[in-house]
Amino acid sequence: MSEPNNSKWDSGEAVPAADLIELQSGGVVSRTIVKKKAGTVTVFAFDADEGLSEHTTPFEALLMSLVGDADITISGIPHRVGKGDMIRLPANEPHAVKAVSPFTMLLIMIRE
């Protein structure tokens, strides 16, 4: 994967969301692309078998899969997502992410 094209994004041009972050072998990386009082938009990239452990937040969130597949667990119920799929993460419900393959997602968190 090439370097994220920050100049195009910063100038307001359209860019593929997955190009805003670069996958790192054996890791999880994130990049917040919008941060406002009302919420955040963050791109995450996970290598295969990497993830985020179960946690809760007091805010609603929408997860959209951009590249690859992942298992998303919400309140103990597993859900498989693939490219183009979206899933709602309800506020105050425990959830976790586990990449099945190299996986990139967009997370929109609504604070208000």
VOTI-738625 format. One record per residue: x, y, z of N, C-alpha, C in turn. Coordinates in Angstrom, 2 decimals. Example, Ala and Ser with C-alpha at 12.3 -4.5 7.8 and 13.67 -1.06 7.14 Angstrom:
2
<site <13.19,-5.69,7.80>,<12.30,-4.50,7.80>,<13.20,-3.30,7.80>>,
<site <12.85,-2.25,7.08>,<13.67,-1.06,7.14>,<12.90,0.03,7.87>>,
% end
This chain:
112
<site <0.85,-1.17,0.00>,<0.00,0.00,0.00>,<0.89,1.23,0.00>>,
<site <0.49,2.24,-0.74>,<1.28,3.47,-0.81>,<1.03,4.35,0.41>>,
<site <1.85,5.40,0.53>,<1.68,6.35,1.62>,<0.31,7.02,1.52>>,
<site <-0.34,7.30,2.66>,<-1.61,8.01,2.61>,<-1.42,9.36,1.92>>,
<site <-2.35,9.73,1.05>,<-2.23,10.97,0.30>,<-2.84,12.11,1.11>>,
<site <-2.04,12.66,2.03>,<-2.52,13.72,2.90>,<-2.78,15.01,2.15>>,
<site <-1.97,15.32,1.13>,<-2.15,16.60,0.43>,<-3.50,16.66,-0.26>>,
<site <-3.94,15.59,-0.90>,<-5.26,15.58,-1.55>,<-6.36,15.71,-0.51>>,
<site <-6.27,14.95,0.57>,<-7.28,14.99,1.62>,<-7.34,16.38,2.24>>,
<site <-6.18,16.93,2.57>,<-6.13,18.23,3.22>,<-6.64,19.35,2.32>>,
<site <-6.56,19.17,1.01>,<-7.03,20.21,0.10>,<-8.50,20.08,-0.24>>,
<site <-9.17,19.08,0.32>,<-10.60,18.92,0.10>,<-10.96,18.07,-1.09>>,
<site <-9.97,17.41,-1.72>,<-10.27,16.55,-2.86>,<-10.78,15.19,-2.39>>,
<site <-11.51,14.52,-3.25>,<-11.99,13.17,-2.96>,<-10.83,12.19,-2.99>>,
<site <-10.79,11.31,-2.01>,<-9.78,10.25,-1.95>,<-10.44,8.97,-1.47>>,
<site <-9.93,7.82,-1.87>,<-10.46,6.56,-1.31>,<-10.17,6.52,0.20>>,
<site <-11.18,6.24,0.99>,<-11.02,6.25,2.45>,<-9.90,5.32,2.90>>,
<site <-9.77,4.14,2.28>,<-8.74,3.19,2.68>,<-7.33,3.73,2.45>>,
<site <-7.19,4.72,1.56>,<-5.87,5.30,1.29>,<-5.43,6.30,2.35>>,
<site <-6.31,6.60,3.30>,<-5.97,7.57,4.35>,<-5.13,6.96,5.47>>,
<site <-4.90,5.66,5.41>,<-4.15,4.98,6.45>,<-3.36,3.83,5.83>>,
<site <-2.25,3.50,6.42>,<-1.44,2.41,5.90>,<-1.40,1.27,6.91>>,
<site <-1.69,0.06,6.45>,<-1.64,-1.13,7.28>,<-0.22,-1.37,7.76>>,
<site <-0.07,-1.75,9.04>,<1.24,-2.11,9.58>,<1.22,-3.59,9.95>>,
<site <2.23,-4.31,9.52>,<2.33,-5.73,9.80>,<2.27,-5.99,11.30>>,
<site <1.35,-6.89,11.70>,<1.23,-7.29,13.10>,<0.63,-6.25,14.01>>,
<site <-0.05,-5.25,13.46>,<-0.53,-4.18,14.33>,<-1.89,-3.64,13.97>>,
<site <-2.26,-2.63,14.75>,<-3.49,-1.87,14.56>,<-3.08,-0.41,14.54>>,
<site <-3.53,0.33,13.53>,<-3.25,1.76,13.46>,<-4.56,2.50,13.23>>,
<site <-4.59,3.76,13.68>,<-5.79,4.57,13.48>,<-5.38,5.98,13.11>>,
<site <-6.31,6.66,12.44>,<-6.11,8.06,12.08>,<-7.46,8.76,12.17>>,
<site <-7.55,9.74,13.05>,<-8.75,10.54,13.17>,<-8.74,11.57,12.05>>,
<site <-9.80,11.56,11.23>,<-9.84,12.49,10.11>,<-10.81,13.64,10.34>>,
<site <-11.73,13.48,11.29>,<-12.62,14.57,11.71>,<-12.77,14.45,13.22>>,
<site <-12.58,15.57,13.91>,<-12.76,15.59,15.37>,<-13.52,16.87,15.73>>,
<site <-14.76,16.68,16.13>,<-15.64,17.79,16.49>,<-16.34,17.45,17.81>>,
<site <-16.91,18.47,18.42>,<-17.65,18.26,19.66>,<-18.76,17.22,19.47>>,
<site <-19.41,17.24,18.30>,<-20.52,16.32,18.03>,<-20.08,14.89,17.77>>,
<site <-18.79,14.67,17.43>,<-18.33,13.31,17.18>,<-17.03,13.27,16.41>>,
<site <-16.61,12.06,16.08>,<-15.35,11.85,15.38>,<-15.55,10.88,14.22>>,
<site <-14.65,10.99,13.25>,<-14.58,10.03,12.15>,<-13.13,9.55,12.14>>,
<site <-12.95,8.23,12.28>,<-11.62,7.65,12.39>,<-11.49,6.47,11.45>>,
<site <-10.35,6.38,10.78>,<-10.04,5.23,9.93>,<-9.09,4.33,10.73>>,
<site <-9.38,3.04,10.75>,<-8.54,2.04,11.43>,<-8.06,1.02,10.40>>,
<site <-6.84,0.52,10.59>,<-6.32,-0.58,9.78>,<-5.77,-1.65,10.73>>,
<site <-6.17,-2.89,10.51>,<-5.79,-4.03,11.34>,<-5.11,-5.07,10.46>>,
<site <-4.00,-5.61,10.91>,<-3.45,-6.77,10.24>,<-4.33,-7.97,10.61>>,
<site <-4.26,-9.04,9.84>,<-5.04,-10.25,10.13>,<-4.77,-10.71,11.56>>,
<site <-5.82,-11.13,12.23>,<-5.79,-11.65,13.61>,<-5.54,-10.58,14.67>>,
<site <-5.50,-9.32,14.28>,<-5.38,-8.24,15.24>,<-6.77,-7.68,15.53>>,
<site <-6.90,-6.93,16.61>,<-8.22,-6.39,16.91>,<-8.22,-5.42,18.06>>,
<site <-9.43,-5.06,18.46>,<-9.67,-4.24,19.64>,<-10.42,-5.10,20.64>>,
<site <-9.92,-5.17,21.86>,<-10.57,-6.00,22.87>,<-11.93,-5.41,23.25>>,
<site <-12.74,-6.23,23.88>,<-14.08,-5.81,24.24>,<-14.04,-4.56,25.12>>,
<site <-14.89,-3.60,24.78>,<-14.98,-2.35,25.53>,<-16.37,-1.75,25.31>>,
<site <-16.70,-0.74,26.08>,<-17.95,-0.01,25.89>,<-17.65,1.48,25.79>>,
<site <-18.53,2.20,25.14>,<-18.46,3.65,25.10>,<-19.86,4.19,25.35>>,
<site <-19.96,5.41,25.86>,<-21.28,5.98,26.11>,<-21.91,6.59,24.86>>,
<site <-21.30,6.34,23.68>,<-21.75,6.97,22.44>,<-22.14,5.94,21.39>>,
<site <-23.10,6.31,20.54>,<-23.44,5.50,19.37>,<-22.30,5.58,18.36>>,
<site <-22.11,4.52,17.60>,<-21.10,4.53,16.55>,<-21.60,3.72,15.36>>,
<site <-21.06,4.06,14.20>,<-21.34,3.34,12.97>,<-20.01,2.88,12.40>>,
<site <-19.87,1.59,12.18>,<-18.64,1.01,11.63>,<-18.92,0.61,10.19>>,
<site <-18.04,1.02,9.27>,<-18.16,0.62,7.88>,<-16.87,-0.05,7.45>>,
<site <-16.99,-1.28,6.94>,<-15.85,-2.03,6.44>,<-15.44,-1.49,5.08>>,
<site <-14.15,-1.18,4.92>,<-13.63,-0.67,3.66>,<-12.84,-1.71,2.88>>,
<site <-12.05,-2.53,3.61>,<-11.19,-3.55,3.00>,<-11.16,-4.75,3.93>>,
<site <-11.28,-5.94,3.39>,<-11.13,-7.16,4.18>,<-12.37,-7.54,4.97>>,
<site <-12.16,-8.51,5.87>,<-13.25,-9.06,6.69>,<-12.86,-9.02,8.16>>,
<site <-13.89,-8.87,9.01>,<-13.65,-8.87,10.46>,<-14.87,-9.44,11.16>>,
<site <-14.62,-9.95,12.36>,<-15.70,-10.36,13.25>,<-15.90,-9.23,14.25>>,
<site <-17.13,-8.75,14.32>,<-17.51,-7.70,15.25>,<-18.44,-8.35,16.26>>,
<site <-18.09,-8.30,17.52>,<-18.93,-8.88,18.56>,<-19.60,-7.74,19.31>>,
<site <-20.93,-7.82,19.42>,<-21.71,-6.82,20.14>,<-22.54,-7.55,21.19>>,
<site <-22.29,-7.24,22.45>,<-23.00,-7.89,23.56>,<-22.94,-9.40,23.44>>,
<site <-21.75,-9.92,23.06>,<-21.52,-11.35,22.98>,<-22.01,-12.01,21.70>>,
<site <-22.63,-11.27,20.80>,<-23.15,-11.83,19.55>,<-22.19,-11.49,18.42>>,
<site <-21.62,-12.52,17.74>,<-20.67,-12.24,16.65>,<-21.38,-11.88,15.34>>,
<site <-20.75,-10.96,14.60>,<-21.24,-10.54,13.29>,<-20.04,-10.46,12.36>>,
<site <-20.12,-11.08,11.19>,<-19.04,-10.99,10.19>,<-19.35,-9.82,9.27>>,
<site <-18.36,-8.94,9.06>,<-18.52,-7.83,8.12>,<-17.45,-7.95,7.04>>,
<site <-17.81,-7.53,5.83>,<-16.89,-7.51,4.70>,<-16.99,-6.18,4.00>>,
<site <-16.21,-6.01,2.96>,<-16.13,-4.74,2.24>,<-17.51,-4.18,1.92>>,
<site <-17.73,-2.93,2.35>,<-18.98,-2.25,2.09>,<-20.05,-2.44,3.14>>,
<site <-19.86,-3.40,4.05>,<-20.85,-3.63,5.10>,<-20.76,-2.56,6.19>>,
<site <-21.91,-2.27,6.79>,<-21.97,-1.35,7.92>,<-22.66,-2.04,9.07>>,
<site <-22.26,-1.65,10.28>,<-22.90,-2.20,11.47>,<-22.95,-1.11,12.54>>,
<site <-24.07,-1.05,13.25>,<-24.26,-0.06,14.31>,<-23.73,-0.62,15.63>>,
<site <-22.97,0.22,16.33>,<-22.47,-0.13,17.65>,<-23.23,0.71,18.67>>,
<site <-24.21,0.12,19.35>,<-25.04,0.90,20.27>,<-24.24,1.41,21.48>>,
<site <-24.63,2.56,21.96>,<-24.01,3.12,23.16>,<-24.17,2.15,24.32>>,
<site <-23.16,2.09,25.16>,<-23.16,1.31,26.41>,<-23.29,-0.19,26.22>>,
<site <-23.08,-0.68,25.00>,<-23.09,-2.13,24.74>,<-21.64,-2.58,24.51>>,
<site <-21.20,-3.65,25.17>,<-19.82,-4.11,24.94>,<-19.64,-4.59,23.50>>,
<site <-18.50,-4.21,22.91>,<-18.21,-4.63,21.53>,<-16.71,-4.81,21.36>>,
<site <-16.36,-5.60,20.36>,<-14.95,-5.91,20.06>,<-14.80,-6.10,18.55>>,
<site <-13.57,-5.94,18.07>,<-13.25,-6.11,16.65>,<-12.10,-7.09,16.53>>,
<site <-12.22,-8.06,15.62>,<-11.14,-9.02,15.35>,<-11.04,-9.19,13.84>>,
<site <-9.90,-8.79,13.27>,<-9.70,-8.89,11.83>,<-9.51,-10.35,11.43>>,
<site <-10.26,-10.78,10.42>,<-10.12,-12.13,9.86>,<-9.02,-12.12,8.80>>,
<site <-8.94,-11.02,8.08>,<-7.92,-10.76,7.06>,<-7.45,-9.33,7.28>>,
<site <-6.43,-8.87,6.57>,<-6.10,-7.45,6.71>,<-7.39,-6.63,6.50>>,
<site <-7.67,-5.72,7.42>,<-8.99,-5.09,7.52>,<-8.85,-3.59,7.76>>,
<site <-9.58,-2.82,6.98>,<-9.64,-1.38,7.17>,<-11.09,-0.99,7.35>>,
<site <-11.34,-0.11,8.32>,<-12.71,0.31,8.60>,<-12.76,1.81,8.89>>,
<site <-13.95,2.35,8.70>,<-14.25,3.73,9.03>,<-15.19,3.69,10.23>>,
<site <-14.87,4.43,11.27>,<-15.71,4.48,12.47>,<-16.22,5.90,12.66>>,
<site <-17.53,6.06,12.68>,<-18.16,7.35,12.92>,<-18.79,7.29,14.30>>,
<site <-18.27,8.09,15.23>,<-18.80,8.12,16.59>,<-19.58,9.41,16.79>>,
<site <-20.80,9.28,17.29>,<-21.69,10.41,17.51>,<-21.74,10.69,19.01>>,
<site <-21.28,11.85,19.40>,<-21.23,12.21,20.82>,<-22.47,12.97,21.27>>,
<site <-23.18,13.60,20.36>,<-24.35,14.38,20.74>,<-25.57,13.90,20.01>>,
% end
